């Protein structure tokens, strides 16, 4: 019997969200928010369609959950195809997300280990568990193909 790795299962769902972003000419970054191994919400970047440079997938999902009355997200896992930027890392810290799993590193804007590791900076009062590199090649390929097609 084939056993599916739960992190890969959920990252695959985040990749589906990233592919949805491609359909509307958005940078293909997708994310899902999971609690008790159940999908709570999902999103992809909408910076172009919303005409809002802050409309990142992670931010959109966390704002949605908080608007429903959740103050802290200790029991949630956020799966995102690309390493969170500094803005998203800050939102993750302040919302107290319990765990973050990301696909590929972002060498230009990453704040989960590439440029800076805000998520594990002990100066902050919350540090989520972090797992990097889940399905990194698939996540990276989406970005590379998107930007290569733009050139």
DSSP file (Angstrom, degrees, kcal/mol; ACC not computed):
  #  RESIDUE AA STRUCTURE BP1 BP2  ACC     N-H-->O    O-->H-N    N-H-->O    O-->H-N    TCO  KAPPA ALPHA  PHI   PSI    X-CA   Y-CA   Z-CA
    1    1 A X              0   0    0      0, 0.0     2,-0.5     0, 0.0     0, 0.0   0.000 360.0 360.0 360.0 128.7    0.0    0.0    0.0
    2    2 A X        -     0   0    0      1,-0.0     2,-0.5     2,-0.0     0, 0.0  -0.646 360.0-153.4 -80.7 125.0    1.4    3.4   -1.1
    3    3 A X        -     0   0    0     -2,-0.5     2,-0.4     0, 0.0    -1,-0.0  -0.882   9.4-140.4-102.3 126.9    1.5    5.9    1.8
    4    4 A X        -     0   0    0     -2,-0.5     2,-0.4     1,-0.0     3,-0.0  -0.711  17.4-121.7 -88.5 130.8    1.2    9.6    0.7
    5    5 A X     >  -     0   0    0     -2,-0.4     4,-2.4     1,-0.2     3,-0.2  -0.576  18.4-142.0 -67.2 123.4    3.4   12.0    2.6
    6    6 A X  H  > S+     0   0    0     -2,-0.4     4,-2.4     1,-0.2     5,-0.2   0.855  99.5  54.4 -61.8 -34.4    1.0   14.6    4.1
    7    7 A X  H  > S+     0   0    0      1,-0.2     4,-2.1     2,-0.2    -1,-0.2   0.904 111.4  45.0 -65.6 -38.7    3.3   17.5    3.5
    8    8 A X  H  > S+     0   0    0     -3,-0.2     4,-2.2     2,-0.2    -2,-0.2   0.874 110.2  55.6 -70.9 -36.5    3.5   16.5   -0.2
    9    9 A X  H  X S+     0   0    0     -4,-2.4     4,-1.2     1,-0.2    -2,-0.2   0.951 113.8  39.5 -58.2 -49.9   -0.2   16.0   -0.4
   10   10 A X  H  X S+     0   0    0     -4,-2.4     4,-1.9     1,-0.2    -2,-0.2   0.845 112.5  55.4 -72.9 -33.0   -0.9   19.6    0.8
   11   11 A X  H  X S+     0   0    0     -4,-2.1     4,-2.6    -5,-0.2    -1,-0.2   0.883 103.1  57.0 -65.5 -35.1    1.9   21.1   -1.2
   12   12 A X  H  X S+     0   0    0     -4,-2.2     4,-1.9     1,-0.2    -1,-0.2   0.885 105.6  50.7 -60.3 -37.4    0.4   19.6   -4.2
   13   13 A X  H  X S+     0   0    0     -4,-1.2     4,-1.7     2,-0.2    -1,-0.2   0.883 109.2  50.5 -66.4 -38.5   -2.8   21.5   -3.4
   14   14 A X  H  X S+     0   0    0     -4,-1.9     4,-2.2     1,-0.2    -2,-0.2   0.884 107.7  53.6 -65.7 -37.7   -0.8   24.7   -3.0
   15   15 A X  H  X S+     0   0    0     -4,-2.6     4,-2.3     2,-0.2    -2,-0.2   0.887 104.5  55.1 -63.5 -38.8    0.8   24.0   -6.5
   16   16 A X  H  X S+     0   0    0     -4,-1.9     4,-1.5     1,-0.2    -1,-0.2   0.909 108.0  49.5 -59.3 -41.2   -2.8   23.7   -7.9
   17   17 A X  H  X S+     0   0    0     -4,-1.7     4,-1.6     2,-0.2    -2,-0.2   0.907 108.3  52.9 -63.2 -41.6   -3.5   27.2   -6.5
   18   18 A X  H  X S+     0   0    0     -4,-2.2     4,-1.3     1,-0.2    -2,-0.2   0.895 106.9  52.3 -61.3 -39.3   -0.3   28.4   -8.1
   19   19 A X  H  X S+     0   0    0     -4,-2.3     4,-1.0     1,-0.2    -1,-0.2   0.836 104.5  56.8 -65.7 -32.1   -1.4   27.0  -11.4
   20   20 A X  H  X S+     0   0    0     -4,-1.5     4,-0.6     1,-0.2     3,-0.3   0.863 101.8  56.6 -64.8 -35.4   -4.7   28.9  -11.0
   21   21 A X  H ><>S+     0   0    0     -4,-1.6     5,-2.7     1,-0.2     3,-1.2   0.883 100.0  58.9 -62.9 -37.6   -2.7   32.1  -10.6
   22   22 A X  H ><5S+     0   0    0     -4,-1.3     3,-1.7     1,-0.3    -1,-0.2   0.863  96.2  62.5 -58.4 -36.4   -1.1   31.4  -14.0
   23   23 A X  H 3<5S+     0   0    0     -4,-1.0    -1,-0.3    -3,-0.3    -2,-0.2   0.741 109.8  39.3 -64.2 -23.0   -4.6   31.4  -15.6
   24   24 A X  T <<5S-     0   0    0     -3,-1.2    -1,-0.3    -4,-0.6    -2,-0.2   0.077 120.8-104.3-114.6  22.3   -5.1   35.1  -14.6
   25   25 A X  T < 5S+     0   0    0     -3,-1.7     2,-0.3     1,-0.2    -3,-0.2   0.836  73.9 141.4  61.0  37.5   -1.5   36.2  -15.4
   26   26 A X      < -     0   0    0     -5,-2.7    -1,-0.2    -8,-0.1     2,-0.2  -0.747  67.3 -88.0-101.8 155.3   -0.4   36.3  -11.8
   27   27 A X        -     0   0    0     -2,-0.3     2,-2.2     1,-0.1    18,-0.4  -0.483  53.7-112.1 -58.6 126.5    3.0   35.2  -10.4
   28   28 A X        +     0   0    0     -2,-0.2     2,-0.5   114,-0.2   -10,-0.2  -0.395  66.8 136.4 -76.0  79.3    2.3   31.5   -9.7
   29   29 A X        +     0   0    0     -2,-2.2    16,-2.1   -11,-0.2     2,-0.3  -0.993  27.3 179.2-121.6 124.4    2.5   31.4   -6.0
   30   30 A X  E     -A   44   0A   0     -2,-0.5    51,-2.4    14,-0.2     2,-0.3  -0.877   5.1-176.4-125.9 157.2   -0.2   29.3   -4.2
   31   31 A X  E     -AB  43  80A   0     12,-2.6    12,-2.3    -2,-0.3     2,-0.3  -0.994  10.8-162.1-150.9 153.1   -0.9   28.4   -0.6
   32   32 A X  E     -AB  42  79A   0     47,-2.3    47,-2.9    -2,-0.3     2,-0.5  -0.981  13.3-144.3-133.8 149.1   -3.3   26.4    1.5
   33   33 A X  E     -AB  41  78A   0      8,-2.9     7,-3.1    -2,-0.3     8,-1.3  -0.969  22.7-171.4-115.9 126.1   -4.0   26.7    5.2
   34   34 A X  E     -AB  39  77A   0     43,-2.9    43,-2.9    -2,-0.5     2,-0.4  -0.915  13.5-178.4-124.3 141.1   -4.6   23.4    7.0
   35   35 A X  E >  S-AB  38  76A   0      3,-2.3     3,-1.4    -2,-0.4    41,-0.2  -0.989  78.1  -5.8-138.2 130.6   -5.9   22.6   10.5
   36   36 A X  T 3  S-     0   0    0     39,-0.6     3,-0.1    -2,-0.4    -1,-0.1   0.877 128.7 -59.7  53.0  41.3   -6.2   19.0   11.8
   37   37 A X  T 3  S+     0   0    0      1,-0.2     2,-0.4    40,-0.0    -1,-0.3   0.753 114.2 118.9  59.5  27.5   -5.3   17.7    8.4
   38   38 A X  E <  S-A   35   0A   0     -3,-1.4    -3,-2.3     0, 0.0     2,-0.3  -0.976  71.1-114.2-122.6 136.4   -8.3   19.5    6.9
   39   39 A X  E     +A   34   0A   0     -2,-0.4    -5,-0.2    -5,-0.2     3,-0.1  -0.536  33.9 174.5 -68.2 125.7   -8.2   22.2    4.3
   40   40 A X  E     -     0   0A   0     -7,-3.1     2,-0.3     1,-0.4    -6,-0.2   0.829  62.0 -26.9 -98.1 -46.6   -9.4   25.5    5.8
   41   41 A X  E     -A   33   0A   0     -8,-1.3    -8,-2.9     2,-0.0    -1,-0.4  -0.981  53.4-155.0-161.7 165.5   -8.8   27.8    2.9
   42   42 A X  E     +A   32   0A   0     -2,-0.3     2,-0.3   -10,-0.2   -10,-0.2  -0.968  14.6 167.7-144.5 159.6   -6.6   28.4   -0.1
   43   43 A X  E     -A   31   0A   0    -12,-2.3   -12,-2.6    -2,-0.3     2,-0.3  -0.983  18.0-149.2-162.2 165.3   -5.4   31.3   -2.2
   44   44 A X  E     -A   30   0A   0     -2,-0.3   -14,-0.2   -14,-0.2   -16,-0.1  -0.927  47.2 -71.6-135.6 164.7   -2.9   32.4   -4.8
   45   45 A X        +     0   0    0    -16,-2.1    11,-0.2   -18,-0.4     4,-0.1  -0.250  42.9 175.9 -56.5 141.1   -1.2   35.7   -5.4
   46   46 A X     >  +     0   0    0      9,-2.7     4,-2.4     6,-0.2     6,-0.3  -0.072  34.2 127.0-136.3  32.6   -3.6   38.4   -6.7
   47   47 A X  T  4>S+     0   0    0      8,-0.3     5,-1.6     2,-0.2     4,-0.3   0.869  80.6  39.4 -63.8 -36.4   -1.3   41.4   -6.9
   48   48 A X  T >45S+     0   0    0      3,-0.2     3,-0.7     2,-0.2    -1,-0.2   0.951 118.5  44.0 -77.2 -51.6   -2.1   42.2  -10.5
   49   49 A X  T 345S+     0   0    0      1,-0.3    -2,-0.2    -4,-0.1    -1,-0.1   0.840 121.3  40.6 -66.4 -32.4   -5.8   41.5  -10.5
   50   50 A X  T 3<5S-     0   0    0     -4,-2.4    -1,-0.3     2,-0.2    -2,-0.2   0.535 101.8-133.1 -88.4  -7.1   -6.4   43.3   -7.2
   51   51 A X  T < 5 +     0   0    0     -3,-0.7     2,-0.4    -4,-0.3    -3,-0.2   0.924  69.7 122.1  51.5  45.6   -4.0   46.1   -8.2
   52   52 A X    > < -     0   0    0     -5,-1.6     3,-2.0    -6,-0.3    -1,-0.2  -0.926  56.7-157.0-143.4 109.8   -2.6   45.6   -4.7
   53   53 A X  T 3  S+     0   0    0     -2,-0.4    -6,-0.1     1,-0.3    -5,-0.1   0.615  95.5  59.2 -64.6 -10.8    1.1   44.8   -4.2
   54   54 A X  T 3  S+     0   0    0      1,-0.1     2,-2.2    -7,-0.1    -1,-0.3   0.403  71.0 107.8 -96.0   1.2    0.2   43.4   -0.8
   55   55 A X    <   +     0   0    0     -3,-2.0    -9,-2.7     4,-0.1    -8,-0.3  -0.344  45.6 156.3 -82.8  60.6   -2.2   40.7   -2.1
   56   56 A X     >  -     0   0    0     -2,-2.2     4,-2.6   -11,-0.2     5,-0.2  -0.571  53.4-115.8 -84.4 151.0    0.1   37.8   -1.5
   57   57 A X  H  > S+     0   0    0      1,-0.2     4,-2.1    -2,-0.2     5,-0.2   0.891 113.6  49.6 -54.5 -46.6   -1.5   34.3   -1.0
   58   58 A X  H  > S+     0   0    0      1,-0.2     4,-2.4     2,-0.2    -1,-0.2   0.927 112.5  47.3 -61.3 -45.8   -0.4   33.9    2.6
   59   59 A X  H  > S+     0   0    0      1,-0.2     4,-2.6     2,-0.2     5,-0.2   0.907 109.6  53.3 -63.4 -43.4   -1.7   37.4    3.6
   60   60 A X  H  X S+     0   0    0     -4,-2.6     4,-1.7     1,-0.2    -1,-0.2   0.909 112.4  44.2 -60.2 -42.9   -5.1   36.8    1.9
   61   61 A X  H  X S+     0   0    0     -4,-2.1     4,-2.2    -5,-0.2     5,-0.2   0.933 113.7  48.3 -69.1 -45.7   -5.6   33.5    3.7
   62   62 A X  H  X S+     0   0    0     -4,-2.4     4,-2.5     1,-0.2     5,-0.2   0.913 111.6  50.3 -63.9 -42.1   -4.6   34.7    7.1
   63   63 A X  H  X S+     0   0    0     -4,-2.6     4,-2.2    -5,-0.2    -1,-0.2   0.893 109.0  53.3 -61.3 -38.7   -6.8   37.8    6.8
   64   64 A X  H  X S+     0   0    0     -4,-1.7     4,-0.6    -5,-0.2    -2,-0.2   0.937 111.7  43.8 -61.4 -47.1   -9.7   35.6    5.8
   65   65 A X  H ><>S+     0   0    0     -4,-2.2     5,-1.5     1,-0.2     3,-1.0   0.912 113.7  50.2 -66.6 -42.7   -9.3   33.4    8.9
   66   66 A X  H ><5S+     0   0    0     -4,-2.5     3,-1.9     1,-0.3    -1,-0.2   0.874 104.0  59.2 -64.3 -35.9   -8.8   36.3   11.3
   67   67 A X  H 3<5S+     0   0    0     -4,-2.2    -1,-0.3     1,-0.3    -2,-0.2   0.712 100.2  58.7 -65.4 -18.1  -11.9   38.0    9.8
   68   68 A X  T <<5S-     0   0    0     -3,-1.0    -1,-0.3    -4,-0.6    -2,-0.2   0.338 131.2 -89.0 -93.1   6.2  -13.9   35.0   11.0
   69   69 A X  T < 5S+     0   0    0     -3,-1.9     2,-0.5     1,-0.3    -3,-0.2   0.375  83.7 131.5 108.4  -4.9  -12.9   35.4   14.6
   70   70 A X      < +     0   0    0     -5,-1.5    -1,-0.3     1,-0.2    -2,-0.1  -0.695  27.3 179.8 -79.1 128.1   -9.6   33.5   14.9
   71   71 A X        +     0   0    0     -2,-0.5     2,-0.4     1,-0.3    -1,-0.2   0.878  68.4  25.3 -92.6 -47.5   -7.0   35.6   16.7
   72   72 A X        -     0   0    0     24,-0.1    -1,-0.3    -6,-0.0     3,-0.2  -0.923  60.5-155.2-121.8 146.2   -4.1   33.2   16.7
   73   73 A X    >   +     0   0    0     22,-3.0    25,-1.8    -2,-0.4     3,-1.8  -0.231  42.1 138.4-114.4  42.1   -3.4   30.3   14.4
   74   74 A X  T 3  S+     0   0    0     23,-0.3    -1,-0.2     1,-0.3    22,-0.1   0.840  75.1  50.0 -54.2 -37.1   -1.2   28.1   16.6
   75   75 A X  T 3  S+     0   0    0     -3,-0.2   -39,-0.6    23,-0.1     2,-0.3   0.274  96.1  94.3 -90.3  11.0   -3.0   24.9   15.4
   76   76 A X  E <   -B   35   0A   0     -3,-1.8    23,-1.5    20,-0.2    22,-0.6  -0.742  58.1-152.0-106.0 150.7   -2.7   25.8   11.6
   77   77 A X  E     -Bc  34  99A   0    -43,-2.9   -43,-2.9    -2,-0.3     2,-0.6  -0.991  10.6-153.2-118.4 129.9   -0.1   24.8    9.0
   78   78 A X  E     -Bc  33 100A   0     21,-2.7    23,-3.0    -2,-0.5     2,-0.5  -0.902   7.4-166.1-103.2 122.2    0.5   27.1    6.1
   79   79 A X  E     +Bc  32 101A   0    -47,-2.9   -47,-2.3    -2,-0.6     2,-0.4  -0.938  13.9 172.0-107.0 126.9    1.7   25.4    2.9
   80   80 A X  E     -Bc  31 102A   0     21,-2.5    23,-1.6    -2,-0.5   -49,-0.2  -0.998  35.8-136.0-139.5 141.8    3.1   27.8    0.3
   81   81 A X  E    S+     0   0A   0    -51,-2.4    23,-2.3    -2,-0.4     2,-0.4   0.761  90.2  39.2 -69.6 -25.5    4.9   27.1   -2.9
   82   82 A X  E    S- c   0 104A   0    -52,-0.3    23,-0.2    21,-0.2     3,-0.1  -0.960  99.1 -90.4-129.0 143.8    7.6   29.8   -2.4
   83   83 A X        -     0   0    0     21,-2.6    26,-0.1    -2,-0.4    -2,-0.1  -0.202  56.3-101.6 -46.7 131.9    9.5   30.9    0.6
   84   84 A X        -     0   0    0     26,-0.1    27,-3.3     4,-0.1    28,-0.2  -0.268  32.0-126.7 -61.8 145.1    7.5   33.8    2.3
   85   85 A X     >  -     0   0    0     25,-0.2     4,-2.7    26,-0.1     5,-0.2  -0.212  36.6 -91.7 -77.3 178.2    8.7   37.3    1.8
   86   86 A X  H  > S+     0   0    0     23,-0.5     4,-2.3     2,-0.2     5,-0.2   0.887 126.5  51.8 -64.1 -39.4    9.4   39.6    4.8
   87   87 A X  H  > S+     0   0    0      2,-0.2     4,-2.1     1,-0.2    -1,-0.2   0.956 114.1  43.0 -60.7 -49.4    5.8   41.0    4.8
   88   88 A X  H  > S+     0   0    0      1,-0.2     4,-2.7     2,-0.2    -2,-0.2   0.870 111.1  54.9 -67.3 -36.4    4.3   37.5    4.8
   89   89 A X  H  X S+     0   0    0     -4,-2.7     4,-2.4     2,-0.2    -1,-0.2   0.916 108.8  49.4 -61.2 -41.9    6.8   36.3    7.4
   90   90 A X  H  X S+     0   0    0     -4,-2.3     4,-2.8     2,-0.2     5,-0.2   0.911 111.0  48.6 -62.5 -42.6    5.8   39.2    9.7
   91   91 A X  H  X S+     0   0    0     -4,-2.1     4,-2.4     2,-0.2    -2,-0.2   0.906 110.8  51.3 -63.7 -41.5    2.1   38.3    9.2
   92   92 A X  H  <>S+     0   0    0     -4,-2.7     5,-2.1     2,-0.2     4,-0.5   0.911 112.6  46.5 -60.9 -43.7    2.8   34.7   10.0
   93   93 A X  H ><5S+     0   0    0     -4,-2.4     3,-1.0     3,-0.2    -2,-0.2   0.949 114.6  45.2 -65.0 -49.8    4.7   35.6   13.1
   94   94 A X  H 3<5S+     0   0    0     -4,-2.8    -2,-0.2     1,-0.3    -1,-0.2   0.833 113.6  49.4 -67.8 -31.7    2.0   38.1   14.4
   95   95 A X  T 3<5S-     0   0    0     -4,-2.4   -22,-3.0    -5,-0.2    -1,-0.3   0.539 108.6-129.0 -82.2  -5.7   -0.8   35.7   13.6
   96   96 A X  T < 5 -     0   0    0     -3,-1.0   -20,-0.2    -4,-0.5    -3,-0.2   0.876  31.0-170.0  61.6  41.5    1.1   32.9   15.5
   97   97 A X      < -     0   0    0     -5,-2.1   -23,-0.3    -6,-0.2    -1,-0.2  -0.446  15.3-144.3 -61.0 133.4    0.9   30.4   12.7
   98   98 A X  S    S+     0   0    0    -25,-1.8    31,-2.6   -22,-0.6     2,-0.3   0.849  72.4  12.6 -73.4 -36.1    2.1   27.1   14.2
   99   99 A X  E     -cd  77 129A   0    -23,-1.5   -21,-2.7    29,-0.3     2,-0.4  -1.000  57.4-162.7-148.1 140.9    3.9   25.6   11.2
  100  100 A X  E     -cd  78 130A   0     29,-2.9    31,-2.3    -2,-0.3     2,-0.5  -0.994   6.6-176.0-126.2 128.5    5.0   26.8    7.8
  101  101 A X  E     -cd  79 131A   0    -23,-3.0   -21,-2.5    -2,-0.4     2,-0.3  -0.991  11.9-179.9-122.4 124.1    6.0   24.4    4.9
  102  102 A X  E     -cd  80 132A   0     29,-2.4    32,-1.7    -2,-0.5    31,-0.7  -0.908  22.9-145.4-128.1 158.7    7.3   25.9    1.8
  103  103 A X  E    S+     0   0A   0    -23,-1.6    30,-1.1    -2,-0.3    33,-0.3   0.939  72.0  10.3 -81.1 -88.4    8.5   24.6   -1.6
  104  104 A X  E    S-c   82   0A   0    -23,-2.3   -21,-2.6    31,-0.2    -1,-0.2  -0.623  74.3-111.4-100.5 155.6   11.3   26.6   -3.2
  105  105 A X        -     0   0    0     -2,-0.2     2,-0.6   -23,-0.2    -1,-0.1  -0.451  18.9-138.3 -75.3 154.2   13.5   29.3   -1.8
  106  106 A X     >  -     0   0    0    -22,-0.1     4,-2.5    -2,-0.1     3,-0.4  -0.895  14.9-171.3-116.1  97.3   13.3   32.8   -3.1
  107  107 A X  T  4 S+     0   0    0     -2,-0.6    -1,-0.1     1,-0.2    -2,-0.0   0.604  83.3  45.6 -67.2 -12.0   16.8   34.1   -3.4
  108  108 A X  T  4 S+     0   0    0     -3,-0.0    -1,-0.2     7,-0.0    -2,-0.0   0.710 133.7   5.4-102.9 -25.2   15.7   37.7   -4.1
  109  109 A X  T  4 S+     0   0    0     -3,-0.4   -23,-0.5   -26,-0.1    -2,-0.2   0.308  85.5 136.8-143.8  10.5   13.0   38.2   -1.5
  110  110 A X     <> +     0   0    0     -4,-2.5     5,-1.5   -25,-0.2     6,-1.3  -0.418  24.6 179.4 -74.5 136.8   12.9   35.3    0.9
  111  111 A X  T   5S+     0   0    0    -27,-3.3     8,-1.3     4,-0.2     7,-1.0  -0.039  71.1  75.6-121.9  28.6   12.6   35.8    4.6
  112  112 A X  B   5S-E  117   0B   0      5,-0.2     5,-0.3   -28,-0.2    -1,-0.1   0.061 128.8 -45.4-123.3  22.4   12.5   32.1    5.6
  113  113 A X  T   5S+     0   0    0      3,-2.1     4,-0.2    -3,-0.2    -2,-0.1   0.150 119.8  82.1 140.6 -22.4   16.2   31.4    5.1
  114  114 A X  T   5S-     0   0    0      2,-0.4    -3,-0.1    -8,-0.1     3,-0.1   0.991 115.9  -3.2 -75.8 -71.6   17.4   32.9    1.8
  115  115 A X  S   <S-     0   0    0     -5,-1.5     2,-0.3     1,-0.4    -4,-0.2   0.860 141.7  -8.2 -86.8 -41.7   18.0   36.6    2.5
  116  116 A X        -     0   0    0     -6,-1.3    -3,-2.1     5,-0.0     2,-0.5  -0.974  58.6-134.3-152.3 153.5   16.9   36.6    6.1
  117  117 A X  B >   +E  112   0B   0     -2,-0.3     3,-0.7    -5,-0.3     4,-0.3  -0.618  36.6 156.5-117.1  74.0   15.2   34.1    8.4
  118  118 A X  G >  S+     0   0    0     -7,-1.0     3,-1.2    -2,-0.5     6,-0.2   0.861  70.0  65.1 -61.3 -36.1   12.5   36.2   10.1
  119  119 A X  G 3  S+     0   0    0     -8,-1.3     9,-0.4     1,-0.3    -1,-0.2   0.814 113.2  31.1 -60.8 -30.6   10.5   33.0   10.8
  120  120 A X  G <  S+     0   0    0     -3,-0.7     2,-0.6     7,-0.1    -1,-0.3   0.236  83.9 128.5-112.6  12.9   13.2   31.6   13.1
  121  121 A X    X   -     0   0    0     -3,-1.2     3,-1.8    -4,-0.3     5,-0.2  -0.595  50.6-151.7 -71.8 115.8   14.6   34.9   14.5
  122  122 A X  T 3  S+     0   0    0     -2,-0.6    -1,-0.2     1,-0.3     5,-0.1   0.528  86.0  80.3 -70.1  -5.2   14.5   34.5   18.3
  123  123 A X  T 3  S+     0   0    0     -5,-0.1    -1,-0.3     2,-0.0     2,-0.2   0.757  83.2  77.1 -69.8 -23.7   14.1   38.2   18.7
  124  124 A X  S <  S-     0   0    0     -3,-1.8     3,-0.0    -6,-0.2    -5,-0.0  -0.497  87.8-124.9 -86.6 158.4   10.4   37.8   17.9
  125  125 A X  S    S+     0   0    0     -2,-0.2     2,-0.3     1,-0.1    -1,-0.1   0.431  93.5  42.1 -85.1   2.2    7.9   36.4   20.4
  126  126 A X        -     0   0    0     -5,-0.2     2,-0.4     2,-0.0    -5,-0.1  -0.982  57.1-179.1-147.3 136.2    6.7   33.6   18.1
  127  127 A X        -     0   0    0     -2,-0.3    -7,-0.1    -7,-0.1    -8,-0.1  -0.959  19.1-146.3-133.6 116.5    8.6   31.3   15.8
  128  128 A X        -     0   0    0     -2,-0.4   -29,-0.3    -9,-0.4     2,-0.2  -0.331  31.2 -97.5 -72.1 161.2    6.6   28.7   13.8
  129  129 A X  E     -d   99   0A   0    -31,-2.6   -29,-2.9   -32,-0.1     2,-0.4  -0.609  47.9-154.6 -69.1 142.5    8.0   25.3   13.0
  130  130 A X  E     -d  100   0A   0     -2,-0.2     2,-0.4   -31,-0.2   -29,-0.2  -0.984  21.2-179.2-130.0 134.8    9.5   25.6    9.5
  131  131 A X  E     -d  101   0A   0    -31,-2.3   -29,-2.4    -2,-0.4     2,-0.3  -0.991  14.8-169.6-130.0 124.2   10.0   22.9    6.8
  132  132 A X  E     +d  102   0A   0     -2,-0.4   -29,-0.2   -31,-0.2   -28,-0.1  -0.763  55.5  36.0-112.7 156.5   11.6   24.0    3.5
  133  133 A X    >   +     0   0    0    -30,-1.1     3,-1.2   -31,-0.7     2,-0.6   0.596  61.0 156.9  86.9  12.9   12.1   22.3    0.2
  134  134 A X  T 3  S-     0   0    0    -32,-1.7    -1,-0.3     1,-0.3     5,-0.1  -0.628  85.6 -16.4 -75.7 117.7    8.9   20.2   -0.1
  135  135 A X  T 3> S+     0   0    0     -2,-0.6     4,-2.1   -32,-0.1    -1,-0.3   0.864  89.6 163.4  54.9  39.6    8.4   19.6   -3.8
  136  136 A X  H <>  +     0   0    0     -3,-1.2     4,-2.9   -33,-0.3     5,-0.2   0.851  64.6  55.2 -58.2 -40.3   10.9   22.4   -4.5
  137  137 A X  H  > S+     0   0    0     -4,-0.2     4,-2.4     1,-0.2    -1,-0.2   0.923 109.3  46.3 -63.8 -44.3   11.6   21.4   -8.1
  138  138 A X  H  > S+     0   0    0      2,-0.2     4,-1.6    -3,-0.2    -1,-0.2   0.916 115.5  46.7 -62.8 -43.0    7.9   21.6   -9.1
  139  139 A X  H  X S+     0   0    0     -4,-2.1     4,-1.4     1,-0.2    -2,-0.2   0.919 113.7  47.6 -66.2 -43.8    7.4   24.9   -7.3
  140  140 A X  H  X S+     0   0    0     -4,-2.9     4,-2.8     1,-0.2     5,-0.2   0.884 107.0  57.3 -64.5 -39.9   10.6   26.4   -8.8
  141  141 A X  H  X S+     0   0    0     -4,-2.4     4,-2.7    -5,-0.2     5,-0.3   0.881 101.8  55.8 -60.9 -39.3    9.7   25.3  -12.3
  142  142 A X  H  X S+     0   0    0     -4,-1.6     4,-2.0     2,-0.2    -1,-0.2   0.936 112.4  42.3 -58.1 -46.6    6.4   27.1  -12.2
  143  143 A X  H  X S+     0   0    0     -4,-1.4     4,-2.6     2,-0.2     5,-0.3   0.939 114.3  49.6 -66.9 -47.6    8.2   30.4  -11.4
  144  144 A X  H  X S+     0   0    0     -4,-2.8     4,-2.6     1,-0.2     5,-0.2   0.926 113.0  46.7 -59.5 -46.0   11.0   29.9  -13.8
  145  145 A X  H  X S+     0   0    0     -4,-2.7     4,-2.1    -5,-0.2    -1,-0.2   0.900 111.2  52.7 -63.4 -40.8    8.6   29.1  -16.7
  146  146 A X  H  X S+     0   0    0     -4,-2.0     4,-0.8    -5,-0.3    -2,-0.2   0.948 114.9  39.8 -59.3 -50.5    6.4   32.0  -15.8
  147  147 A X  H  X S+     0   0    0     -4,-2.6     4,-0.9     1,-0.2     3,-0.3   0.843 112.2  55.7 -73.7 -32.5    9.3   34.5  -15.9
  148  148 A X  H >< S+     0   0    0     -4,-2.6     3,-0.5    -5,-0.3    -1,-0.2   0.889 107.0  51.2 -63.2 -37.5   10.9   33.0  -18.9
  149  149 A X  H 3< S+     0   0    0     -4,-2.1    -1,-0.2     1,-0.2    -2,-0.2   0.719 105.0  57.6 -71.5 -20.5    7.7   33.4  -20.9
  150  150 A X  H 3<        0   0    0     -4,-0.8    -1,-0.2    -3,-0.3    -2,-0.2   0.734 360.0 360.0 -78.4 -23.4    7.6   37.1  -19.8
  151  151 A X    <<        0   0    0     -4,-0.9    -1,-0.2    -3,-0.5    -2,-0.2   0.475 360.0 360.0 -83.1 360.0   11.0   37.7  -21.4
